[in-house]
């Protein structure tokens, strides 16, 4: 099976460490795109572009499930 290429660093990190499954990696990638689009609509290009370079740890920060 050919490895999927993800745009977001968080998805690539998760894939590299085997954290979750392919559907989770796709979710991380799609969520990064949604956040990017949100910040772009609000004129914040710096934060928008940072959504693709966040590590998995950064993407998960604050998501303790509580």
N, C-alpha and C positions, 0 to 999 in steps of 0.2 A: 504494500500500500504506500502510495506517495504521500509524503508529509505535506500538510496544508500550510500555506504561507499566510501568516496573520500580520495585519498592519500594526496592531498594538503590541507594545513590549510586554504588557501584562499577560496577554494570550500566549506569546512566545515563551515567556518564563514558565507559565503553567504547563505548557506542552513539554518543554525541556525537562522539567522535573517530574512529569507524569502526575501532576496534581489535577484531579478531575478527569474528565473524558473529553472527547472531541466536541461534543455538544456544549460543554462548559467553556472550552476554549473559544468556540464560536460566539457564545454569549458574551464573554469578556470583550471580544473584538467588536461585536455589535454595540455593546454598551459604551465602549470608548468612542465609537463613531457618533452615537447619539449625544454624548457629552460634548464632543467636538462641535457638532452642529448647533447645539444649544448655545455654547459660548460664542460661536461665530455670529449667530443671530443677534446676540447682545453686544457685538463689537469688541469682544475680548479675544483677539487672535493669539495672544501669548498663552493664555490658559487653554484655549481651544487646542492649540498644537501640542501642549503638554499632555493632553489626554492620551496621546499615542506613545508617549515616551515614559509614562509612569510604570514603575516596576509592579510586579504582582503584589508585593507587600504594600505599596502605596495605594494600589487599587482596592485592596481589601481593608485598609485602615478604617476603623470605625464600624466594621461589619462583624461584630462579635455575636450577632444573633440573639441579643438580649432584648 
